[in-house]
Amino acid sequence: MKKFAIIGCGGIGDCHLSHLMSYRDIELAGFCDLILSRAEDFARRSGCGKAFCDYREMYDAVKPDAVFICVPPNTRGVMEFEAVARGIHLFIEKPMSLDLPLARRMRDAIAERGIISAVGFQCRYDDDINLPAKEYIAGHPIMAVQGSRVGGIHQPDWWRIKSLSGGQLAEQTVHQMDMLRYLLGTEPVEVFSMSRRGVITDKDCVGFHSDDLSASVIRFADGAVATMYTGCYSENGSSWDNKMLFGARASRMEYALCRKAAIFGLRPEDMAAEAQGTVRGDGTQRRNENETGMLYKSEGDFGDLCDRAFVDAVITGDPSGIRSPFDDALKTLAFVLACNESMESGLPVKVVV
């Protein structure tokens, strides 16, 4: 029976623990956190495994076959290289690093040693909405995408400091950016991003030192253009409607990450003469007020599917079921870090993996 371990016994580590505890064909062997009581809590809840403060000590003591690394992105590197050197397979939470050259070295080490890897882009496993979305896009070339993710301030202290978290775009909205790549099936080649600060004050969040919001314009290899807006200033759900709108020439898809997808303009009832959207003589568009669209809803636990795919790969030695191995996830990391670079420089930046 393969042995699994977790480094980082906080919020996202808890999500993985809940999945791993339901699997009867693995052994949960070790839990590591700088706060020993958190690792001990994981061991108590799982009913097995040992708690550690030092990941090297854990690697030596329990000799895991695989490890889930769930720590802040600014701490990445050494623990992954240590795992690779010992032949330990890696599930790494996103973003894998804030240092692209370091991430490239991690990719090369993983490939050289033949390590099975997965990155926590679990939204790729949401087939309830992703399969119809990809089918729609395959049959309807996308001209443009308009995307957004707006919310409040994430709880961990490190998240509020951009040098530690990468900012909201790299740490949270990276899911939307990854799904742009996954759904469109093409790669971003250039970005131009702007950000704003000063909306969130010490009254809102003591010690906040990151972007309140940012907007990015993205050019893809196939010619499609996208925008992505993200912000953490929101006080309630009325302030913004989070979704991505994929526009083709005669139809569109509205895609709400991990919730639903709706496709408009394909069914006869959406195109009835008395209600259809038309382009008027001056080129402006009149929306179809009576359209209903084809609605698909997310139903399953795709996070569990993501974890299970990695576990199965480690057990069988076949990684083909993993949808976001490290080398592919590196392309998404390069994408969001290019946006951050553009925010700093005020200039367009090429996406280089």
Summary of the structure (lengths in Angstrom):
residues: 353
radius of gyration: 21.6
end to end distance: 36.6
largest distance: 74.4
contacts: 1190
relative contact order: 0.15
helix: 40%
strand: 24%
